[in-house]
Amino acid sequence: MTTTAPPFRSLASARLRRRGDRRGIALIMVLAAVTVLTVILVEFQDESSADFSSAITDRDAVQAEFIARSGINLSRLLIAAEPTIRQAIAPLFMLMGMKPPQIPVWEFSDRVLGAFNDSQGSQEFTALAGVDLSKGRNLGLEGGRFELVIVDEDSKININVAARGDAFSQTRVAMELVGLLMGEQYTPLFEQRDRDGQYSDRYTICSAIIDWADPDENMWPCDPRATAVASSTAAEDSFYSMLEPPYKRKNTAYDSLEELHLVRGIGDDFWSTFVDPDPGNPKKRLLTVWGQGAINVNTANPQTLLTIVCSAAPLAAICTDPAQMQKFLMVVGLIRGFTMGAPMFGSGKDFITIMKGGGLLGPMLTALGIPPVQFPSEAEAAKMMTTESKVFSIYSDGVVKGFRRETRVRIHSVVDFRGAPAPGNWSNYGPTPMGSGSSMAGQFGAAPPMPGAMPTGTATSGQFGATPPAGTSPDAIQGALVANPAGTIVYFRIE
């Protein structure tokens, strides 16, 4: 006799079997949810970390930029204070019967301005001046520092002198460039093809540099063998029109030194030999597009001094004999190291006298095997020299350190101190009454009258293109035009 399970038991067993089949689903769903949430969390964390790092980087970059700007402003103040420093030590030079020379205070900017830098800079300033900075207020930087390199642009060969357009200026640049390029050791450089596949000798490149900047359409012959008639009638070559893509020469002043890369024959080899031999040290740069034109013989490097001599006396032994060239460079370098940057020449004539074998250092050069130099025209040679620098490049690096990283911003600023008045209180120029509508210049005293300045009450809308704001007095306009004691910025670049 067969027995069957009650119906309710069969239903319960089936229900238990179905429940057992679904028992792992909850675990799988939980694991899947945890996985998805983990991916979302990781992605969110990555995005948040990236955004946070980007914000920190931007914050540090802004801070580094303004630290670099502080370095620029402090450097301008230091250079502007040089005449005051020179005046303080002038009696020492007068006792020796010498005119007080310009003091290269910019060479010691890191130490002199250390009081306004980080803790390391403060320690260097304390060691230099013997001053306790702990009692000072508002000194030093926290969370960053600035690093300064100040380059005297008047110690370089200024190729922008050719843009003046007169024959005297073009001749001066041509003589200096030929003096720079004429060394026999450089001959292999001019015997190979340049970057454009052409052969460009010394005189061709020299002419190309001058023709790029001068305003005329005539080719300037750097080659002394060229005739005057040919130099006055020969048109500038059409080399640039045959390039791909073609372009025209500028026929006006260089805006920056990098513009030289557009000039015929100037490739990487030429650049690293004659323009910027050491990109990490701008003080070794030989050419510039800023400056007065005359070269400061007290601050020029040995290679530039040799160029001056060879441009004024191309037949001198140190200009034709590579061994004599190297000896001259070595001896000048040793003397510069011995004097620790102190100025050696009171004027360009003193340099000429020493190169002729006279003065204090002339016999020393002769004893070291450097023969005296005979200048065909000492007056013309003296015009190429100066002992007073007025244009400076300031390289200021703002540095902010973070966790495992460092943010660095560099500012390159060129400051022209020609015509800059001595630092002082503007109130010395005379008081200006304060009151409603008075200008900001009135708060510091009226600015000195500018040459050719308009008299009070003269309309200015036609000359400046707009009517001055209400409440602006003529003193405010004159105050805006007055020369800045800290010089005039002629070039500014954030790198």
Secondary structure, DSSP 8 states (H G I E B T S, - for coil): ------HHHHHHHHHHHHHHHTTTHHHHHHHHHHHHHHHHHHHHHHHHHHHHHHHHHHHHHHHHHHHHHHHHHHHHHHHHTHHHHHHHHHHHHHHTT-------GGGGHHHHTGGGS-HHHHHHHHHHH---GGG-SS-S-SS-EEEEEEEEGGGSEEGGGGGG--HHHHHHHHHHHHHHH--GGGHHHHSS--TTS----HHHHHHHHHHHHSSSSB-----TTS-HHHHHH-B---GGGGSSS------S--SSGGGGGGSTT--HHHIIIII-S-TT-GGG--EES-S-SSEETTTS-HHHHHHHHHHH-TTSHHHH-HHHHHHHHHHHHHHHHHHTT----SSHHHHHHHHTT-TTTHHHHHHTT------S-HHHHHHTEES---EEEEEEEEEEEETTEEEEEEEEEEEE-TT---S--GGGG------TT--THHHH------TT---TT---HHHHSS---TT--HHHHHHHHS--TT-EEEEEEE-
